[in-house]
């Protein structure tokens, strides 16, 4: 996509990669992340790190930004949740190019639907009960009243 300008954000030296249509935007604070996503037509996440939960692409989706990401970590799972119309998974260079072409064709009015869907799946109201369940489970299994407590149906016999 030589007619599209890309901006790289984050730590590290981007100078080997910079070209006429590939810029460096620096390291962003919270407000900068929001502003960058609100300006973006799409977000690309070419990570090879097997992440348990990629907050960056979820933030993009919450801002209504379609994303293309690698087939590593949690990305395929969250992509399936949101829908492949707005999220593309890439394994090969043609996947990246096709995914980017696809999400760049999405109209701006689709961003509202995407943000709403992301909030249904990953907003505080959706995620808080899941975390509460995890924390309650940890607490309950770490006390005598947990699954292995005195009420457990199997007792050792002599």
C-alpha positions, -999 to +999 in steps of 0.1 A: +000+000+000+024+027-011-003+054-011-010+049+026+011+066+053+020+043+083+031+055+117+051+033+140+047+039+178+067+025+207+102+020+220+132+012+200+151+026+171+128+026+140+154+043+117+161+011+096+125+009+087+115+046+080+106+055+045+086+082+028+053+066+039+066+050+071+069+075+100+078+073+137+053+087+162+074+080+194+063+065+227+027+074+236+011+082+269-025+073+276-039+104+259-016+099+230-028+063+225-064+074+224-056+103+199-036+080+177-064+054+175-090+080+169-070+093+139-061+058+126-079+041+097-066+007+108-041-007+134-015-033+126+000-056+153+028-078+139+038-092+172+055-126+175+052-125+213+027-151+225+006-127+246-020-139+271-040-107+263-030-080+239-044-048+254-032-027+225-054-042+199-084-043+223-079-005+228-079-001+190-112-020+188-127-001+216-120+031+196-136+015+166-104+009+147-102-023+126-071-043+132-048-067+114-027-089+137-004-119+137-016-154+144+001-155+178-011-153+214-046-143+221-051-124+188-069-152+169-093-157+198-103-121+201-104-117+164-130-145+162-150-129+190-152-095+172-156-109+137-133-113+107-150-084+089-132-060+112-103-080+124-079-099+102-054-126+112-021-127+092+003-156+089+021-148+056+030-116+037+000-120+014-023-123+045-009-090+058-014-072+025-049-086+019-059-079+055-047-043+053-065-038+020-096-052+034-097-031+066-088+001+048-119-004+026-142-003+056-163+028+058-161+052+088-197+045+098-186+009+105-163+021+133-193+028+156-206-007+153-171-021+159-166+001+190-200-010+203-192-047+198-158-043+214-174-027+244-199-056+247-170-080+247-142-062+265-157-032+283-155-030+321-191-043+324-182-074+305-148-081+319-152-072+356-174-103+364-149-126+347-121-112+368-143-114+399-149-151+392-111-157+388-103-139+420-131-156+439-119-190+426-083-183+438-095-172+472-118-201+476-092-227+467-066-212+490-088-215+522-100-246+541-135-240+527-121-245+492-126-276+470-103-297+491-118-286+524-134-308+551-166-310+531-148-328+502-166-361+497-136-383+497-119-390+530-087-410+536-093-442+553-069-460+576 
